[in-house]
Amino acid sequence: MSIKSINVRNQFRGTISEIIEGPVLSEIDVATPSGIVTSVITTRSVKDLELAVGSEVIAFVKSTEVSLAKL
């Protein structure tokens, strides 16, 4: 997903502070100026996006989920 395709509403820039990897799903904590935002994404996406503690991301909120895009 590209940053240009993200709606500017309901997004939080931040840095990944913790990743708890599971066999299928992983929990990602993102430290933002507004506090910690937590997202659950597939472990495959963590690897595909090369996400790691310290990565800068944008967490954006849809009505039913929180997604991430790497900066």
PDB file of N, CA, C and O in Angstrom:
ATOM      1  N   MET A   1       0.856  -1.177   0.000  1.00  0.00           N
ATOM      2  CA  MET A   1       0.000   0.000   0.000  1.00  0.00           C
ATOM      3  C   MET A   1       0.897   1.232   0.000  1.00  0.00           C
ATOM      4  O   MET A   1       1.885   1.284   0.733  1.00  0.00           O
ATOM      5  N   SER A   2       0.563   2.204  -0.803  1.00  0.00           N
ATOM      6  CA  SER A   2       1.375   3.414  -0.847  1.00  0.00           C
ATOM      7  C   SER A   2       0.779   4.484   0.064  1.00  0.00           C
ATOM      8  O   SER A   2      -0.422   4.500   0.330  1.00  0.00           O
ATOM      9  N   ILE A   3       1.642   5.366   0.529  1.00  0.00           N
ATOM     10  CA  ILE A   3       1.187   6.443   1.403  1.00  0.00           C
ATOM     11  C   ILE A   3       0.232   7.364   0.661  1.00  0.00           C
ATOM     12  O   ILE A   3      -0.698   7.896   1.267  1.00  0.00           O
ATOM     13  N   LYS A   4       0.441   7.565  -0.643  1.00  0.00           N
ATOM     14  CA  LYS A   4      -0.410   8.459  -1.426  1.00  0.00           C
ATOM     15  C   LYS A   4      -1.857   7.972  -1.485  1.00  0.00           C
ATOM     16  O   LYS A   4      -2.772   8.779  -1.652  1.00  0.00           O
ATOM     17  N   SER A   5      -2.076   6.661  -1.349  1.00  0.00           N
ATOM     18  CA  SER A   5      -3.429   6.126  -1.459  1.00  0.00           C
ATOM     19  C   SER A   5      -4.206   6.182  -0.152  1.00  0.00           C
ATOM     20  O   SER A   5      -5.383   5.825  -0.118  1.00  0.00           O
ATOM     21  N   ILE A   6      -3.566   6.621   0.919  1.00  0.00           N
ATOM     22  CA  ILE A   6      -4.201   6.638   2.239  1.00  0.00           C
ATOM     23  C   ILE A   6      -4.980   7.936   2.440  1.00  0.00           C
ATOM     24  O   ILE A   6      -4.468   9.023   2.172  1.00  0.00           O
ATOM     25  N   ASN A   7      -6.208   7.816   2.909  1.00  0.00           N
ATOM     26  CA  ASN A   7      -7.013   8.975   3.264  1.00  0.00           C
ATOM     27  C   ASN A   7      -6.324   9.716   4.412  1.00  0.00           C
ATOM     28  O   ASN A   7      -5.845   9.078   5.349  1.00  0.00           O
ATOM     29  N   VAL A   8      -6.266  11.033   4.357  1.00  0.00           N
ATOM     30  CA  VAL A   8      -5.551  11.808   5.373  1.00  0.00           C
ATOM     31  C   VAL A   8      -6.257  11.833   6.724  1.00  0.00           C
ATOM     32  O   VAL A   8      -5.651  12.220   7.724  1.00  0.00           O
ATOM     33  N   ARG A   9      -7.501  11.436   6.773  1.00  0.00           N
ATOM     34  CA  ARG A   9      -8.215  11.406   8.047  1.00  0.00           C
ATOM     35  C   ARG A   9      -7.835  10.154   8.824  1.00  0.00           C
ATOM     36  O   ARG A   9      -7.487   9.133   8.231  1.00  0.00           O
ATOM     37  N   ASN A  10      -7.901  10.230  10.122  1.00  0.00           N
ATOM     38  CA  ASN A  10      -7.734   9.084  11.005  1.00  0.00           C
ATOM     39  C   ASN A  10      -6.417   8.349  10.807  1.00  0.00           C
ATOM     40  O   ASN A  10      -6.389   7.120  10.734  1.00  0.00           O
ATOM     41  N   GLN A  11      -5.332   9.102  10.722  1.00  0.00           N
ATOM     42  CA  GLN A  11      -4.031   8.459  10.615  1.00  0.00           C
ATOM     43  C   GLN A  11      -3.101   8.994  11.691  1.00  0.00           C
ATOM     44  O   GLN A  11      -3.213  10.136  12.135  1.00  0.00           O
ATOM     45  N   PHE A  12      -2.179   8.129  12.096  1.00  0.00           N
ATOM     46  CA  PHE A  12      -1.248   8.438  13.162  1.00  0.00           C
ATOM     47  C   PHE A  12       0.156   8.060  12.710  1.00  0.00           C
ATOM     48  O   PHE A  12       0.429   6.888  12.451  1.00  0.00           O
ATOM     49  N   ARG A  13       1.050   9.043  12.612  1.00  0.00           N
ATOM     50  CA  ARG A  13       2.456   8.744  12.309  1.00  0.00           C
ATOM     51  C   ARG A  13       3.121   8.326  13.610  1.00  0.00           C
ATOM     52  O   ARG A  13       2.856   8.887  14.673  1.00  0.00           O
ATOM     53  N   GLY A  14       3.981   7.341  13.505  1.00  0.00           N
ATOM     54  CA  GLY A  14       4.674   6.905  14.706  1.00  0.00           C
ATOM     55  C   GLY A  14       5.788   5.928  14.400  1.00  0.00           C
ATOM     56  O   GLY A  14       6.145   5.694  13.246  1.00  0.00           O
ATOM     57  N   THR A  15       6.324   5.366  15.465  1.00  0.00           N
ATOM     58  CA  THR A  15       7.441   4.433  15.388  1.00  0.00           C
ATOM     59  C   THR A  15       7.040   3.130  16.064  1.00  0.00           C
ATOM     60  O   THR A  15       6.458   3.141  17.148  1.00  0.00           O
ATOM     61  N   ILE A  16       7.351   2.017  15.427  1.00  0.00           N
ATOM     62  CA  ILE A  16       7.020   0.719  16.013  1.00  0.00           C
ATOM     63  C   ILE A  16       7.829   0.544  17.292  1.00  0.00           C
ATOM     64  O   ILE A  16       9.057   0.630  17.281  1.00  0.00           O
ATOM     65  N   SER A  17       7.117   0.294  18.406  1.00  0.00           N
ATOM     66  CA  SER A  17       7.784   0.129  19.696  1.00  0.00           C
ATOM     67  C   SER A  17       7.861  -1.336  20.123  1.00  0.00           C
ATOM     68  O   SER A  17       8.709  -1.706  20.935  1.00  0.00           O
ATOM     69  N   GLU A  18       6.972  -2.172  19.573  1.00  0.00           N
ATOM     70  CA  GLU A  18       6.998  -3.591  19.935  1.00  0.00           C
ATOM     71  C   GLU A  18       6.297  -4.401  18.848  1.00  0.00           C
ATOM     72  O   GLU A  18       5.299  -3.968  18.272  1.00  0.00           O
ATOM     73  N   ILE A  19       6.840  -5.577  18.586  1.00  0.00           N
ATOM     74  CA  ILE A  19       6.212  -6.533  17.679  1.00  0.00           C
ATOM     75  C   ILE A  19       6.137  -7.869  18.407  1.00  0.00           C
ATOM     76  O   ILE A  19       7.155  -8.395  18.857  1.00  0.00           O
ATOM     77  N   ILE A  20       4.939  -8.411  18.519  1.00  0.00           N
ATOM     78  CA  ILE A  20       4.754  -9.742  19.093  1.00  0.00           C
ATOM     79  C   ILE A  20       4.317 -10.638  17.949  1.00  0.00           C
ATOM     80  O   ILE A  20       3.156 -10.623  17.541  1.00  0.00           O
ATOM     81  N   GLU A  21       5.274 -11.430  17.429  1.00  0.00           N
ATOM     82  CA  GLU A  21       4.989 -12.268  16.269  1.00  0.00           C
ATOM     83  C   GLU A  21       4.362 -13.581  16.690  1.00  0.00           C
ATOM     84  O   GLU A  21       4.823 -14.244  17.619  1.00  0.00           O
ATOM     85  N   GLY A  22       3.289 -13.948  15.979  1.00  0.00           N
ATOM     86  CA  GLY A  22       2.666 -15.245  16.142  1.00  0.00           C
ATOM     87  C   GLY A  22       2.837 -16.035  14.865  1.00  0.00           C
ATOM     88  O   GLY A  22       3.386 -15.522  13.890  1.00  0.00           O
ATOM     89  N   PRO A  23       2.376 -17.279  14.850  1.00  0.00           N
ATOM     90  CA  PRO A  23       2.533 -18.089  13.651  1.00  0.00           C
ATOM     91  C   PRO A  23       1.746 -17.548  12.455  1.00  0.00           C
ATOM     92  O   PRO A  23       2.173 -17.712  11.312  1.00  0.00           O
ATOM     93  N   VAL A  24       0.616 -16.915  12.703  1.00  0.00           N
ATOM     94  CA  VAL A  24      -0.229 -16.392  11.619  1.00  0.00           C
ATOM     95  C   VAL A  24      -0.427 -14.887  11.749  1.00  0.00           C
ATOM     96  O   VAL A  24      -0.324 -14.165  10.757  1.00  0.00           O
ATOM     97  N   LEU A  25      -0.707 -14.408  12.944  1.00  0.00           N
ATOM     98  CA  LEU A  25      -0.964 -12.987  13.182  1.00  0.00           C
ATOM     99  C   LEU A  25       0.085 -12.417  14.132  1.00  0.00           C
ATOM    100  O   LEU A  25       0.601 -13.118  15.002  1.00  0.00           O
ATOM    101  N   SER A  26       0.388 -11.139  13.951  1.00  0.00           N
ATOM    102  CA  SER A  26       1.326 -10.434  14.817  1.00  0.00           C
ATOM    103  C   SER A  26       0.679  -9.157  15.333  1.00  0.00           C
ATOM    104  O   SER A  26      -0.119  -8.525  14.640  1.00  0.00           O
ATOM    105  N   GLU A  27       1.032  -8.791  16.550  1.00  0.00           N
ATOM    106  CA  GLU A  27       0.541  -7.555  17.163  1.00  0.00           C
ATOM    107  C   GLU A  27       1.655  -6.517  17.090  1.00  0.00           C
ATOM    108  O   GLU A  27       2.782  -6.761  17.520  1.00  0.00           O
ATOM    109  N   ILE A  28       1.319  -5.361  16.541  1.00  0.00           N
ATOM    110  CA  ILE A  28       2.289  -4.280  16.364  1.00  0.00           C
ATOM    111  C   ILE A  28       1.851  -3.092  17.218  1.00  0.00           C
ATOM    112  O   ILE A  28       0.737  -2.590  17.069  1.00  0.00           O
ATOM    113  N   ASP A  29       2.729  -2.647  18.111  1.00  0.00           N
ATOM    114  CA  ASP A  29       2.476  -1.432  18.891  1.00  0.00           C
ATOM    115  C   ASP A  29       3.250  -0.283  18.257  1.00  0.00           C
ATOM    116  O   ASP A  29       4.449  -0.388  18.003  1.00  0.00           O
ATOM    117  N   VAL A  30       2.538   0.821  18.004  1.00  0.00           N
ATOM    118  CA  VAL A  30       3.135   1.997  17.374  1.00  0.00           C
ATOM    119  C   VAL A  30       3.034   3.162  18.355  1.00  0.00           C
ATOM    120  O   VAL A  30       1.940   3.530  18.782  1.00  0.00           O
ATOM    121  N   ALA A  31       4.182   3.739  18.708  1.00  0.00           N
ATOM    122  CA  ALA A  31       4.210   4.916  19.579  1.00  0.00           C
ATOM    123  C   ALA A  31       3.951   6.148  18.720  1.00  0.00           C
ATOM    124  O   ALA A  31       4.704   6.438  17.790  1.00  0.00           O
ATOM    125  N   THR A  32       2.871   6.874  19.045  1.00  0.00           N
ATOM    126  CA  THR A  32       2.499   8.087  18.324  1.00  0.00           C
ATOM    127  C   THR A  32       2.433   9.242  19.319  1.00  0.00           C
ATOM    128  O   THR A  32       2.436   9.008  20.527  1.00  0.00           O
ATOM    129  N   PRO A  33       2.376  10.480  18.838  1.00  0.00           N
ATOM    130  CA  PRO A  33       2.209  11.609  19.761  1.00  0.00           C
ATOM    131  C   PRO A  33       0.922  11.502  20.589  1.00  0.00           C
ATOM    132  O   PRO A  33       0.824  12.093  21.664  1.00  0.00           O
ATOM    133  N   SER A  34      -0.062  10.751  20.089  1.00  0.00           N
ATOM    134  CA  SER A  34      -1.328  10.590  20.802  1.00  0.00           C
ATOM    135  C   SER A  34      -1.339   9.389  21.737  1.00  0.00           C
ATOM    136  O   SER A  34      -2.320   9.169  22.447  1.00  0.00           O
ATOM    137  N   GLY A  35      -0.263   8.611  21.748  1.00  0.00           N
ATOM    138  CA  GLY A  35      -0.193   7.413  22.574  1.00  0.00           C
ATOM    139  C   GLY A  35       0.086   6.189  21.705  1.00  0.00           C
ATOM    140  O   GLY A  35       0.409   6.309  20.523  1.00  0.00           O
ATOM    141  N   ILE A  36      -0.043   5.023  22.308  1.00  0.00           N
ATOM    142  CA  ILE A  36       0.222   3.764  21.599  1.00  0.00           C
ATOM    143  C   ILE A  36      -1.002   3.363  20.776  1.00  0.00           C
ATOM    144  O   ILE A  36      -2.127   3.354  21.276  1.00  0.00           O
ATOM    145  N   VAL A  37      -0.762   3.034  19.511  1.00  0.00           N
ATOM    146  CA  VAL A  37      -1.788   2.477  18.626  1.00  0.00           C
ATOM    147  C   VAL A  37      -1.365   1.044  18.355  1.00  0.00           C
ATOM    148  O   VAL A  37      -0.215   0.789  17.996  1.00  0.00           O
ATOM    149  N   THR A  38      -2.297   0.102  18.528  1.00  0.00           N
ATOM    150  CA  THR A  38      -1.992  -1.316  18.323  1.00  0.00           C
ATOM    151  C   THR A  38      -2.741  -1.828  17.107  1.00  0.00           C
ATOM    152  O   THR A  38      -3.923  -1.546  16.914  1.00  0.00           O
ATOM    153  N   SER A  39      -2.014  -2.594  16.284  1.00  0.00           N
ATOM    154  CA  SER A  39      -2.607  -3.192  15.096  1.00  0.00           C
ATOM    155  C   SER A  39      -2.267  -4.679  15.084  1.00  0.00           C
ATOM    156  O   SER A  39      -1.178  -5.080  15.494  1.00  0.00           O
ATOM    157  N   VAL A  40      -3.204  -5.487  14.612  1.00  0.00           N
ATOM    158  CA  VAL A  40      -2.952  -6.912  14.403  1.00  0.00           C
ATOM    159  C   VAL A  40      -2.935  -7.132  12.892  1.00  0.00           C
ATOM    160  O   VAL A  40      -3.922  -6.871  12.203  1.00  0.00           O
ATOM    161  N   ILE A  41      -1.798  -7.615  12.387  1.00  0.00           N
ATOM    162  CA  ILE A  41      -1.646  -7.879  10.959  1.00  0.00           C
ATOM    163  C   ILE A  41      -1.055  -9.275  10.790  1.00  0.00           C
ATOM    164  O   ILE A  41      -0.590  -9.883  11.754  1.00  0.00           O
ATOM    165  N   THR A  42      -1.078  -9.763   9.582  1.00  0.00           N
ATOM    166  CA  THR A  42      -0.508 -11.089   9.351  1.00  0.00           C
ATOM    167  C   THR A  42       1.009 -11.042   9.551  1.00  0.00           C
ATOM    168  O   THR A  42       1.664 -10.046   9.245  1.00  0.00           O
ATOM    169  N   THR A  43       1.532 -12.124  10.062  1.00  0.00           N
ATOM    170  CA  THR A  43       2.976 -12.236  10.242  1.00  0.00           C
ATOM    171  C   THR A  43       3.673 -12.150   8.884  1.00  0.00           C
ATOM    172  O   THR A  43       4.784 -11.630   8.788  1.00  0.00           O
ATOM    173  N   ARG A  44       3.032 -12.651   7.853  1.00  0.00           N
ATOM    174  CA  ARG A  44       3.599 -12.534   6.505  1.00  0.00           C
ATOM    175  C   ARG A  44       3.759 -11.061   6.120  1.00  0.00           C
ATOM    176  O   ARG A  44       4.772 -10.686   5.530  1.00  0.00           O
ATOM    177  N   SER A  45       2.761 -10.217   6.449  1.00  0.00           N
ATOM    178  CA  SER A  45       2.856  -8.780   6.149  1.00  0.00           C
ATOM    179  C   SER A  45       4.007  -8.130   6.904  1.00  0.00           C
ATOM    180  O   SER A  45       4.672  -7.242   6.370  1.00  0.00           O
ATOM    181  N   VAL A  46       4.252  -8.559   8.139  1.00  0.00           N
ATOM    182  CA  VAL A  46       5.382  -8.026   8.914  1.00  0.00           C
ATOM    183  C   VAL A  46       6.672  -8.271   8.146  1.00  0.00           C
ATOM    184  O   VAL A  46       7.515  -7.382   8.023  1.00  0.00           O
ATOM    185  N   LYS A  47       6.813  -9.485   7.635  1.00  0.00           N
ATOM    186  CA  LYS A  47       8.026  -9.839   6.894  1.00  0.00           C
ATOM    187  C   LYS A  47       8.071  -9.137   5.534  1.00  0.00           C
ATOM    188  O   LYS A  47       9.113  -8.609   5.145  1.00  0.00           O
ATOM    189  N   ASP A  48       6.940  -9.126   4.806  1.00  0.00           N
ATOM    190  CA  ASP A  48       6.891  -8.495   3.480  1.00  0.00           C
ATOM    191  C   ASP A  48       7.201  -7.000   3.553  1.00  0.00           C
ATOM    192  O   ASP A  48       7.887  -6.465   2.682  1.00  0.00           O
ATOM    193  N   LEU A  49       6.698  -6.323   4.592  1.00  0.00           N
ATOM    194  CA  LEU A  49       6.928  -4.885   4.753  1.00  0.00           C
ATOM    195  C   LEU A  49       8.253  -4.582   5.455  1.00  0.00           C
ATOM    196  O   LEU A  49       8.640  -3.425   5.612  1.00  0.00           O
ATOM    197  N   GLU A  50       8.943  -5.660   5.878  1.00  0.00           N
ATOM    198  CA  GLU A  50      10.211  -5.522   6.602  1.00  0.00           C
ATOM    199  C   GLU A  50      10.054  -4.618   7.823  1.00  0.00           C
ATOM    200  O   GLU A  50      10.892  -3.755   8.086  1.00  0.00           O
ATOM    201  N   LEU A  51       8.965  -4.833   8.565  1.00  0.00           N
ATOM    202  CA  LEU A  51       8.706  -4.050   9.762  1.00  0.00           C
ATOM    203  C   LEU A  51       9.594  -4.537  10.899  1.00  0.00           C
ATOM    204  O   LEU A  51       9.830  -5.735  11.050  1.00  0.00           O
ATOM    205  N   ALA A  52      10.077  -3.599  11.689  1.00  0.00           N
ATOM    206  CA  ALA A  52      10.924  -3.920  12.831  1.00  0.00           C
ATOM    207  C   ALA A  52      10.728  -2.831  13.876  1.00  0.00           C
ATOM    208  O   ALA A  52      10.252  -1.739  13.565  1.00  0.00           O
ATOM    209  N   VAL A  53      11.098  -3.135  15.116  1.00  0.00           N
ATOM    210  CA  VAL A  53      11.074  -2.113  16.151  1.00  0.00           C
ATOM    211  C   VAL A  53      11.941  -0.961  15.666  1.00  0.00           C
ATOM    212  O   VAL A  53      13.074  -1.165  15.228  1.00  0.00           O
ATOM    213  N   GLY A  54      11.405   0.242  15.746  1.00  0.00           N
ATOM    214  CA  GLY A  54      12.103   1.437  15.278  1.00  0.00           C
ATOM    215  C   GLY A  54      11.670   1.900  13.893  1.00  0.00           C
ATOM    216  O   GLY A  54      11.976   3.026  13.499  1.00  0.00           O
ATOM    217  N   SER A  55      10.952   1.042  13.137  1.00  0.00           N
ATOM    218  CA  SER A  55      10.455   1.457  11.818  1.00  0.00           C
ATOM    219  C   SER A  55       9.438   2.574  11.973  1.00  0.00           C
ATOM    220  O   SER A  55       8.587   2.529  12.861  1.00  0.00           O
ATOM    221  N   GLU A  56       9.528   3.579  11.106  1.00  0.00           N
ATOM    222  CA  GLU A  56       8.529   4.643  11.079  1.00  0.00           C
ATOM    223  C   GLU A  56       7.384   4.189  10.190  1.00  0.00           C
ATOM    224  O   GLU A  56       7.600   3.691   9.086  1.00  0.00           O
ATOM    225  N   VAL A  57       6.160   4.365  10.683  1.00  0.00           N
ATOM    226  CA  VAL A  57       4.964   3.921   9.963  1.00  0.00           C
ATOM    227  C   VAL A  57       3.851   4.942  10.112  1.00  0.00           C
ATOM    228  O   VAL A  57       3.926   5.860  10.928  1.00  0.00           O
ATOM    229  N   ILE A  58       2.828   4.759   9.313  1.00  0.00           N
ATOM    230  CA  ILE A  58       1.573   5.471   9.501  1.00  0.00           C
ATOM    231  C   ILE A  58       0.527   4.420   9.839  1.00  0.00           C
ATOM    232  O   ILE A  58       0.324   3.473   9.080  1.00  0.00           O
ATOM    233  N   ALA A  59      -0.135   4.585  10.975  1.00  0.00           N
ATOM    234  CA  ALA A  59      -1.258   3.728  11.336  1.00  0.00           C
ATOM    235  C   ALA A  59      -2.510   4.488  10.932  1.00  0.00           C
ATOM    236  O   ALA A  59      -2.694   5.640  11.326  1.00  0.00           O
ATOM    237  N   PHE A  60      -3.362   3.858  10.155  1.00  0.00           N
ATOM    238  CA  PHE A  60      -4.595   4.538   9.774  1.00  0.00           C
ATOM    239  C   PHE A  60      -5.772   3.656  10.123  1.00  0.00           C
ATOM    240  O   PHE A  60      -5.719   2.431  10.019  1.00  0.00           O
ATOM    241  N   VAL A  61      -6.845   4.323  10.544  1.00  0.00           N
ATOM    242  CA  VAL A  61      -8.004   3.646  11.099  1.00  0.00           C
ATOM    243  C   VAL A  61      -9.141   3.660  10.084  1.00  0.00           C
ATOM    244  O   VAL A  61      -9.555   4.711   9.596  1.00  0.00           O
ATOM    245  N   LYS A  62      -9.630   2.463   9.784  1.00  0.00           N
ATOM    246  CA  LYS A  62     -10.861   2.328   9.012  1.00  0.00           C
ATOM    247  C   LYS A  62     -11.960   2.044  10.030  1.00  0.00           C
ATOM    248  O   LYS A  62     -11.689   1.929  11.225  1.00  0.00           O
ATOM    249  N   SER A  63     -13.174   1.933   9.567  1.00  0.00           N
ATOM    250  CA  SER A  63     -14.264   1.723  10.514  1.00  0.00           C
ATOM    251  C   SER A  63     -14.175   0.372  11.214  1.00  0.00           C
ATOM    252  O   SER A  63     -14.751   0.198  12.288  1.00  0.00           O
ATOM    253  N   THR A  64     -13.453  -0.598  10.615  1.00  0.00           N
ATOM    254  CA  THR A  64     -13.397  -1.932  11.207  1.00  0.00           C
ATOM    255  C   THR A  64     -11.993  -2.437  11.493  1.00  0.00           C
ATOM    256  O   THR A  64     -11.843  -3.546  12.006  1.00  0.00           O
ATOM    257  N   GLU A  65     -10.950  -1.656  11.176  1.00  0.00           N
ATOM    258  CA  GLU A  65      -9.596  -2.156  11.379  1.00  0.00           C
ATOM    259  C   GLU A  65      -8.591  -1.022  11.441  1.00  0.00           C
ATOM    260  O   GLU A  65      -8.895   0.107  11.056  1.00  0.00           O
ATOM    261  N   VAL A  66      -7.390  -1.321  11.928  1.00  0.00           N
ATOM    262  CA  VAL A  66      -6.259  -0.410  11.883  1.00  0.00           C
ATOM    263  C   VAL A  66      -5.219  -1.045  10.983  1.00  0.00           C
ATOM    264  O   VAL A  66      -4.879  -2.213  11.169  1.00  0.00           O
ATOM    265  N   SER A  67      -4.702  -0.305  10.009  1.00  0.00           N
ATOM    266  CA  SER A  67      -3.709  -0.813   9.077  1.00  0.00           C
ATOM    267  C   SER A  67      -2.441   0.023   9.184  1.00  0.00           C
ATOM    268  O   SER A  67      -2.453   1.115   9.753  1.00  0.00           O
ATOM    269  N   LEU A  68      -1.334  -0.504   8.627  1.00  0.00           N
ATOM    270  CA  LEU A  68      -0.054   0.191   8.664  1.00  0.00           C
ATOM    271  C   LEU A  68       0.522   0.358   7.284  1.00  0.00           C
ATOM    272  O   LEU A  68       0.287  -0.470   6.404  1.00  0.00           O
ATOM    273  N   ALA A  69       1.282   1.428   7.081  1.00  0.00           N
ATOM    274  CA  ALA A  69       2.061   1.625   5.860  1.00  0.00           C
ATOM    275  C   ALA A  69       3.449   2.069   6.298  1.00  0.00           C
ATOM    276  O   ALA A  69       3.581   2.948   7.150  1.00  0.00           O
ATOM    277  N   LYS A  70       4.478   1.471   5.724  1.00  0.00           N
ATOM    278  CA  LYS A  70       5.839   1.822   6.101  1.00  0.00           C
ATOM    279  C   LYS A  70       6.225   3.160   5.477  1.00  0.00           C
ATOM    280  O   LYS A  70       5.928   3.414   4.310  1.00  0.00           O
ATOM    281  N   LEU A  71       6.883   4.007   6.250  1.00  0.00           N
ATOM    282  CA  LEU A  71       7.347   5.312   5.751  1.00  0.00           C
ATOM    283  C   LEU A  71       8.670   5.166   5.059  1.00  0.00           C
ATOM    284  O   LEU A  71       9.224   6.151   4.572  1.00  0.00           O
TER     285      LEU A  71
END
